[in-house]
Structures are given as C-alpha cells and as structure tokens.
C-alpha cells in the first residue's frame, strides 16, 4: 500500500498502535501502544525481561512486529529497514553502545554524520563537545581507551551527528558511576532544550524522575501506565517495578 494511504497515525510525533512482536515463538509485546509528543522526554520503565528493549527495537525496525502499526510524524515505519527509519529522523543508542574501539573520538563522530533536516541546526563536533565537555579534552583518544561512561557519551554524540529529531536510548545509565549519571542527565535536559525529543528505557527510577516528562510502565508485554511521570505513585511503582 502506498505510504500516503497509510498516513493515519493521528496526532503525536511517535505513535505505536497495538504492536505484537516475537522472538521466534516467544510472544514478547502484546498489543502494546504508546504515543509521544514532539519535545517530550519519555521513559519506558519495568522489570527485566518485560519488553522495554523489544519495544525500542520494534520502533527502530530491528525487530519487525507481526501486527500493529508504528508512525513517526504520521509516516508508517513497520516493515522498513533500520537505515530508512534512521533517515526519517530517528536515532538509536543501543544498550551495548557499539562504538568503534579502534577509531578516535573524532573518527567515531564522523562515522555518524548525516545531513540535517531543513530548518534544523546541524550538530557539529564543536556543539557536541559543549554538550559533553569530557569528550572535548580527548578528541584523538581511541574509543577502546575510554571509560564506560565516556563511551556512553560518545555513542550518544555519534548518534546526534546524524541530526535525529527523536533519539532512542536503551538503558543509558546502566553500570555508570553516579557522577556520570548526573552528567548524562544534564546532557539529556540540554538536548530537550535544543528541541530533540527523547525516548529511553530505564530501570533507574530516580534518574528517570529528574529528566522525564512522561512515563510508560511495561509489564508482561503491554503498557499498564501511561501518564505524566509526576503522577507515578509509590503504589504503582511497588506493583510493577519492585524486584
């Protein structure tokens, strides 16, 4: 069906409508739906194994839903390869970072470079070093000689070199020292101020509460809470997030 006939995602920058995603015969996402508005920072919360990462991978085309629809700025994404989804303005930072360890910071950034959309201020290494000052002092250091926190910053910076409108982060604070988590939170807040929308999967509830507008709790493959993060009660957290 031509794309123009399927532009029925309704209002919202990102709209996920009743997707069902599988790994083999394992049914991971069950009629999962969510909606994000432009300029929001949203977070997927939930225990391990409930489908947070699968949701992000389904949006990015790494996992193809067997049913349901996903729209970005009204355009359908399901069935598109990941590189075409990226070209529409989505950037993805996987949990395992995947930097090029043998390349320098500058070389890693150049790998991610893509033209900016019309009317969008292009991200440059100089702008990114203002966002992540730690990286600016080690421009020629190989990625393999960086700490885990520095590698996480580099992965986000490399993704921003693609000038995405929405950036998707999978467990960005996992395994990082508290001081690095604070720096990451500051960077995400600045990104929002630059007009970049952000969707992340997280288990660190305190971190999420400091940076996010919207929370989605994933439980048994579907969304069981979808509201402003300030309305996320202790009772709901205890029911769906406690280990």
TORLO-680220 format. One record per residue (C-alpha): residue number from 1; x negated, y negated, z. Coordinates in Angstrom, 2 decimals, decimal comma, padded with zeros to 5 digits, always signed. Layout:
BEGIN
r nr NUM	x X	y Y	z Z
...
***
This chain:
BEGIN
r nr 1	x +000,00	y +000,00	z +000,00
r nr 2	x -001,46	y -003,43	z -000,87
r nr 3	x -002,76	y -005,35	z +002,12
r nr 4	x -000,34	y -008,23	z +001,56
r nr 5	x +002,61	y -005,87	z +002,00
r nr 6	x +001,33	y -004,74	z +005,38
r nr 7	x +000,61	y -008,15	z +006,92
r nr 8	x +003,20	y -007,65	z +009,66
r nr 9	x +001,02	y -007,71	z +012,75
r nr 10	x +003,08	y -010,55	z +014,19
r nr 11	x +001,67	y -013,21	z +016,44
r nr 12	x -001,69	y -012,64	z +018,09
r nr 13	x -005,27	y -012,62	z +016,94
r nr 14	x -005,62	y -008,89	z +017,61
r nr 15	x -002,56	y -006,64	z +017,68
r nr 16	x -002,76	y -002,91	z +018,41
r nr 17	x +000,55	y -001,15	z +017,83
r nr 18	x +001,21	y +002,33	z +019,20
r nr 19	x -002,04	y +003,95	z +018,08
r nr 20	x -002,77	y +007,63	z +018,60
r nr 21	x -006,44	y +008,60	z +018,46
r nr 22	x -008,03	y +012,02	z +018,81
r nr 23	x -011,42	y +013,66	z +019,25
r nr 24	x -010,85	y +016,95	z +017,49
r nr 25	x -007,66	y +018,33	z +019,03
r nr 26	x -008,00	y +016,22	z +022,20
r nr 27	x -005,32	y +013,50	z +022,22
r nr 28	x -007,13	y +010,52	z +023,80
r nr 29	x -004,94	y +007,48	z +023,05
r nr 30	x -001,18	y +007,95	z +023,26
r nr 31	x +000,95	y +005,21	z +021,67
r nr 32	x -001,49	y +002,60	z +023,01
r nr 33	x -000,54	y -001,03	z +022,34
r nr 34	x -002,06	y -004,38	z +023,26
r nr 35	x -002,21	y -007,94	z +021,98
r nr 36	x -004,88	y -010,63	z +022,33
r nr 37	x -004,56	y -014,30	z +021,51
r nr 38	x -007,27	y -016,45	z +019,98
r nr 39	x -009,66	y -017,87	z +022,58
r nr 40	x -008,90	y -015,26	z +025,24
r nr 41	x -011,31	y -013,11	z +027,19
r nr 42	x -009,56	y -009,79	z +027,75
r nr 43	x -010,74	y -006,74	z +029,66
r nr 44	x -009,86	y -003,05	z +029,45
r nr 45	x -010,03	y -001,60	z +032,95
r nr 46	x -009,72	y +002,02	z +034,00
r nr 47	x -011,44	y +005,08	z +035,38
r nr 48	x -014,00	y +007,05	z +033,38
r nr 49	x -012,50	y +009,08	z +030,56
r nr 50	x -009,14	y +007,30	z +030,28
r nr 51	x -009,73	y +005,93	z +026,77
r nr 52	x -011,32	y +002,49	z +027,14
r nr 53	x -014,24	y +003,13	z +024,78
r nr 54	x -011,99	y +005,05	z +022,38
r nr 55	x -009,73	y +002,00	z +022,19
r nr 56	x -012,66	y -000,20	z +021,20
r nr 57	x -013,93	y +002,38	z +018,70
r nr 58	x -010,45	y +002,67	z +017,19
r nr 59	x -010,32	y -001,10	z +016,66
r nr 60	x -013,75	y -001,00	z +015,01
r nr 61	x -012,97	y +001,95	z +012,74
r nr 62	x -015,50	y +004,27	z +014,40
r nr 63	x -012,54	y +006,44	z +015,42
r nr 64	x -009,63	y +006,35	z +012,97
r nr 65	x -006,20	y +006,50	z +014,64
r nr 66	x -003,93	y +009,20	z +013,24
r nr 67	x -000,91	y +006,92	z +013,61
r nr 68	x -000,11	y +003,37	z +014,60
r nr 69	x -001,41	y +000,05	z +013,30
r nr 70	x -004,12	y -002,46	z +014,20
r nr 71	x -004,05	y -006,03	z +012,88
r nr 72	x -006,68	y -008,74	z +013,10
r nr 73	x -005,44	y -012,21	z +012,18
r nr 74	x -002,48	y -010,47	z +010,55
r nr 75	x -004,60	y -008,19	z +008,37
r nr 76	x -004,46	y -004,39	z +008,80
r nr 77	x -007,60	y -002,60	z +009,95
r nr 78	x -006,64	y +001,09	z +010,20
r nr 79	x -008,37	y +003,10	z +007,51
r nr 80	x -011,06	y +000,51	z +006,78
r nr 81	x -014,74	y +001,44	z +007,24
r nr 82	x -016,51	y -000,30	z +010,11
r nr 83	x -018,59	y -002,58	z +007,87
r nr 84	x -015,44	y -004,02	z +006,30
r nr 85	x -013,92	y -004,57	z +009,74
r nr 86	x -017,07	y -006,45	z +010,76
r nr 87	x -016,82	y -008,53	z +007,60
r nr 88	x -013,34	y -009,66	z +008,68
r nr 89	x -014,85	y -011,29	z +011,77
r nr 90	x -015,20	y -008,63	z +014,47
r nr 91	x -018,49	y -007,93	z +016,23
r nr 92	x -019,18	y -004,81	z +018,30
r nr 93	x -021,70	y -004,27	z +021,11
r nr 94	x -021,78	y -000,54	z +021,93
r nr 95	x -022,45	y +000,81	z +025,39
r nr 96	x -025,84	y +002,25	z +024,36
r nr 97	x -026,97	y -001,11	z +022,83
r nr 98	x -028,83	y +000,39	z +019,83
r nr 99	x -031,44	y -002,30	z +019,42
r nr 100	x -034,38	y -001,68	z +017,11
r nr 101	x -037,10	y -000,95	z +019,64
r nr 102	x -039,95	y -001,34	z +017,15
r nr 103	x -038,79	y -004,78	z +015,97
r nr 104	x -039,34	y -008,07	z +017,78
r nr 105	x -036,51	y -010,14	z +019,18
r nr 106	x -036,61	y -012,44	z +016,14
r nr 107	x -036,59	y -009,48	z +013,77
r nr 108	x -033,66	y -007,89	z +015,60
r nr 109	x -031,74	y -011,14	z +015,26
r nr 110	x -032,43	y -011,38	z +011,54
r nr 111	x -031,05	y -007,87	z +011,05
r nr 112	x -027,69	y -009,10	z +012,34
r nr 113	x -027,48	y -012,28	z +010,26
r nr 114	x -024,28	y -012,79	z +008,22
r nr 115	x -022,79	y -015,96	z +006,73
r nr 116	x -020,41	y -017,88	z +008,97
r nr 117	x -016,73	y -018,20	z +008,04
r nr 118	x -015,66	y -021,51	z +006,53
r nr 119	x -015,36	y -024,19	z +009,21
r nr 120	x -017,30	y -022,09	z +011,74
r nr 121	x -020,59	y -023,32	z +013,21
r nr 122	x -023,18	y -020,71	z +012,33
r nr 123	x -025,08	y -019,01	z +015,14
r nr 124	x -028,83	y -019,50	z +014,87
r nr 125	x -031,71	y -018,15	z +016,97
r nr 126	x -032,07	y -021,62	z +018,48
r nr 127	x -028,43	y -021,70	z +019,64
r nr 128	x -028,74	y -018,16	z +020,96
r nr 129	x -031,86	y -018,99	z +022,97
r nr 130	x -029,86	y -021,75	z +024,66
r nr 131	x -027,22	y -019,15	z +025,49
r nr 132	x -029,80	y -016,56	z +026,61
r nr 133	x -032,86	y -018,50	z +027,84
r nr 134	x -034,65	y -015,27	z +028,83
r nr 135	x -034,91	y -014,29	z +025,18
r nr 136	x -036,36	y -017,62	z +024,11
r nr 137	x -039,53	y -017,01	z +026,08
r nr 138	x -040,30	y -013,69	z +024,41
r nr 139	x -039,40	y -014,18	z +020,75
r nr 140	x -042,15	y -011,90	z +019,47
r nr 141	x -041,79	y -009,13	z +022,04
r nr 142	x -040,74	y -005,72	z +020,66
r nr 143	x -037,31	y -004,58	z +021,78
r nr 144	x -038,80	y -001,45	z +023,33
r nr 145	x -040,77	y -003,57	z +025,80
r nr 146	x -037,72	y -005,30	z +027,28
r nr 147	x -035,72	y -004,52	z +030,41
r nr 148	x -032,21	y -003,09	z +030,17
r nr 149	x -030,68	y -006,48	z +030,92
r nr 150	x -032,79	y -008,20	z +028,29
r nr 151	x -031,84	y -005,54	z +025,77
r nr 152	x -028,16	y -006,13	z +026,54
r nr 153	x -028,60	y -009,86	z +025,95
r nr 154	x -030,43	y -009,14	z +022,69
r nr 155	x -027,67	y -006,83	z +021,49
r nr 156	x -025,04	y -009,50	z +022,13
r nr 157	x -027,23	y -012,15	z +020,47
r nr 158	x -027,80	y -009,92	z +017,42
r nr 159	x -024,04	y -009,37	z +017,14
r nr 160	x -023,44	y -013,12	z +017,33
r nr 161	x -025,81	y -013,62	z +014,39
r nr 162	x -023,01	y -012,04	z +012,36
r nr 163	x -020,80	y -015,02	z +013,33
r nr 164	x -017,82	y -012,99	z +014,59
r nr 165	x -014,52	y -014,56	z +015,61
r nr 166	x -013,93	y -011,77	z +018,13
r nr 167	x -016,70	y -009,88	z +019,91
r nr 168	x -016,06	y -006,47	z +021,49
r nr 169	x -018,29	y -005,38	z +024,39
r nr 170	x -018,35	y -001,83	z +025,76
r nr 171	x -019,33	y -001,76	z +029,47
r nr 172	x -021,68	y -004,77	z +029,21
r nr 173	x -022,56	y -004,93	z +032,93
r nr 174	x -023,19	y -001,22	z +033,46
r nr 175	x -026,56	y -000,48	z +035,08
r nr 176	x -027,63	y -004,13	z +035,26
r nr 177	x -029,04	y -005,90	z +038,31
r nr 178	x -026,62	y -008,37	z +039,97
r nr 179	x -028,67	y -011,40	z +038,88
r nr 180	x -028,49	y -010,24	z +035,25
r nr 181	x -024,75	y -009,60	z +035,58
r nr 182	x -024,36	y -013,21	z +036,76
r nr 183	x -026,33	y -014,46	z +033,74
r nr 184	x -024,21	y -012,31	z +031,44
r nr 185	x -021,03	y -013,70	z +032,96
r nr 186	x -022,28	y -017,24	z +032,44
r nr 187	x -023,07	y -016,47	z +028,79
r nr 188	x -019,61	y -014,98	z +028,19
r nr 189	x -017,98	y -018,06	z +029,72
r nr 190	x -020,05	y -020,29	z +027,41
r nr 191	x -019,08	y -018,14	z +024,42
r nr 192	x -015,43	y -018,67	z +025,23
r nr 193	x -016,14	y -022,40	z +025,28
r nr 194	x -017,63	y -022,07	z +021,80
r nr 195	x -014,35	y -020,61	z +020,54
r nr 196	x -015,38	y -016,94	z +020,45
r nr 197	x -012,68	y -014,52	z +021,59
r nr 198	x -013,92	y -011,56	z +023,63
r nr 199	x -012,56	y -008,11	z +024,47
r nr 200	x -014,59	y -005,95	z +026,83
r nr 201	x -014,28	y -002,60	z +028,56
r nr 202	x -015,44	y -002,76	z +032,17
r nr 203	x -015,40	y -000,90	z +035,46
r nr 204	x -016,81	y -003,80	z +037,47
r nr 205	x -013,56	y -005,43	z +038,62
r nr 206	x -015,27	y -008,33	z +040,41
r nr 207	x -017,23	y -009,19	z +037,27
r nr 208	x -014,08	y -009,00	z +035,16
r nr 209	x -012,16	y -011,28	z +037,52
r nr 210	x -014,80	y -014,02	z +037,22
r nr 211	x -014,75	y -014,21	z +033,40
r nr 212	x -011,48	y -012,79	z +032,03
r nr 213	x -008,05	y -014,30	z +031,35
r nr 214	x -006,18	y -011,11	z +030,50
r nr 215	x -006,38	y -007,57	z +031,90
r nr 216	x -005,23	y -004,29	z +030,38
r nr 217	x -005,37	y -001,17	z +032,53
r nr 218	x -005,79	y +002,05	z +030,57
r nr 219	x -004,54	y +005,22	z +032,25
r nr 220	x -004,01	y +008,61	z +030,59
r nr 221	x -004,49	y +007,08	z +027,14
r nr 222	x -001,98	y +004,23	z +027,28
r nr 223	x -001,74	y +000,70	z +028,68
r nr 224	x +000,01	y +000,63	z +032,05
r nr 225	x -000,76	y -003,01	z +032,95
r nr 226	x -000,87	y -005,94	z +030,50
r nr 227	x -000,87	y -009,38	z +032,10
r nr 228	x -002,98	y -012,28	z +033,31
r nr 229	x -005,83	y -010,96	z +035,43
r nr 230	x -004,77	y -013,20	z +038,29
r nr 231	x -001,58	y -011,13	z +038,57
r nr 232	x -003,51	y -007,89	z +039,04
r nr 233	x -002,56	y -006,84	z +042,57
r nr 234	x -004,55	y -004,74	z +045,01
r nr 235	x -001,80	y -002,11	z +044,90
r nr 236	x -002,10	y -001,74	z +041,13
r nr 237	x -005,89	y -001,55	z +041,40
r nr 238	x -005,63	y +001,12	z +044,09
r nr 239	x -003,23	y +003,17	z +041,99
r nr 240	x -005,06	y +003,03	z +038,67
r nr 241	x -008,68	y +002,03	z +039,32
r nr 242	x -009,73	y +003,66	z +042,59
r nr 243	x -012,03	y +006,64	z +042,16
***
